[in-house]
Amino acid sequence: VAAPYPAKDDFLSCLTRSVPPKLLFAKSSPAYGSLWSSTVRNIKFLSDKTVRPLYIITPMEPCHVQSTVACGRRHGMRLRVRSGGHDYEGLSYRSDKPEPFAVVDLSKMRQVRIDGKQATAWVDSGAQLGEIYYAVSKATPKLGFPAGVCATIGVGGHFSGGGFGMMLRKYGTAADNVIDAKVVDANGKLLDRKAMGEDYFWAIRGGGGSSFGIVVSWQIKLVPVAPTVTVFQIHRGVQDGAIDLVAKWQQIAPSLPEDLMIRIMAMGQDVLFEALYLGGCKDLVPLMNARFPELGMMQAMCNEMSWIESVPYIPLGKTGTVKDLLNRTSNIRAFGKYKSDYVRDPIPKAVWEKIFTCLIKPGAGVMIMDPYGGKISSVPEDATPFPHRQGMLFNIQYVNYWFGEGAGALPTQWSRDMYAFMEPYVTKNPRQAYVNYRDMDLGVNQVVGGVSSYASGKVWGEKYFKGNFERLARIKAKVDPEDYFRNEQSIPPLFKY
Ligand code: FDA
């Protein structure tokens, strides 16, 4: 006998059959608003105009993620996945155009399991980088991990795009140090490296988040760190010859021994030279005197500490403590616009002079420059999707931020003008950019015939991935031919051979 009323069958009722209801949040749930905004790191997307998800699912186990994908496929509900929410364009929790979608928020899946003997760890995507650094050094202070500088960054997005920090010259990107992973694919299957195969495994280590499924955890190779490291932070003004120093830095920093990373932050007429040396002051001072005497680095400027102490010290200075690495509440209160470039040939001094004039224009932001060379540059360009390798001198990140809605016009314009000004001095054909510094000005996908078109993806995709973009698109066609996992800058499927 047929039931008088058909059982309700929609996305939410499908989910409630396999995911505990306390992990599901509809727009009408009282906790929805605070949960959605909990890791919105670019405050401009807190606006009422932002297209928000219909549902948020907070899985606690891989099987919850599998059920969410299965129900999403059955009921035509697209998913976006959020680990740490640091995406500069907010693509993990908002859609640029109105469309129904749900967010899989991995913040409840954040275990870090260390195997000190093997020097490996399994880390869940919802962990933040600070939680890895903390757990690794608690287990064994001789080990560390090379990833980003800001402790609240989520593992899921960061590893998916490469991920680099102060040890990039010694150990490469975070993704270079991933040795296995568990991913829920577009069919809701949970696959490890063996089951997914080497092409799929290649794609998830740097091909950008959200295109190939939901990575729930990663196995990483931990790296040895010296018992004592040294940090210095030296400010130089344009009036004290900072432009000469920057012009020299770009030639020296990429060829220094790989234990030494000196990055630059240029803001207004001030330049901060910030360094991490994987060793003690007594070796660093003669090295600096021999290779970069113009900077005037002296013993009194050395801050010796353990590697784990250097991790909060770099972004927070003397006030940063190791316990801060576990703090999941971010203090970012800024609206932001971010762009990136890569430099292969030294920029002439006369151009640096012009750059510093741009840095005092109305709405000017900050230029953060990370030198390459060493390990990050020695990995072959096609070994992972992250292609910015041999011969690259440095990466530039143009960071611009403002406070208060409506104050963004000048800073946004400055970023675009600065980017236009820099064109002759940076990489060309393609003009390379770092996928983890997401920038939708580079282009967005067009959906044609139900899938993101390869032609539209190529516009932004070759900037992030160079020749690796085509291989990524072919892998996408194999693992997600219907383009279920998609967003404005996801890898489109390429079917033709
Ligand atoms: P978020 O959750 O927003 O995800 C980013 C993208 O990955 C989205 O498309 C999302 O859908 C996808 N994704 C997330 N989890 C996934 C999963 N489990 N499986 C599949 N796809 C997934 N970068 C760097 O290299 N070095 C640095 O030092 C810094 N510093 C820094 C500081 C600050 C304050 C910010 C805001 C950002 C950075 N970044 C950075 C950039 C950062 O690496 C980048 O934004 C990462 O993608 C963030 O990862 P989250 O998981 O936090 O982001």
Residues whose N, C-alpha, C, O or C-beta is under 5 A from the ligand:
A	BS01	FDA	R41 R80 V81 R82 S83 G84 G85 H86 D87 Y88 L91 S92 S125 G148 V149 C150 T152 I153 G154 V155 G156 G157 H158 S160 G161 G163 F164 G165 G209 S210 G213 I214 V215 N436
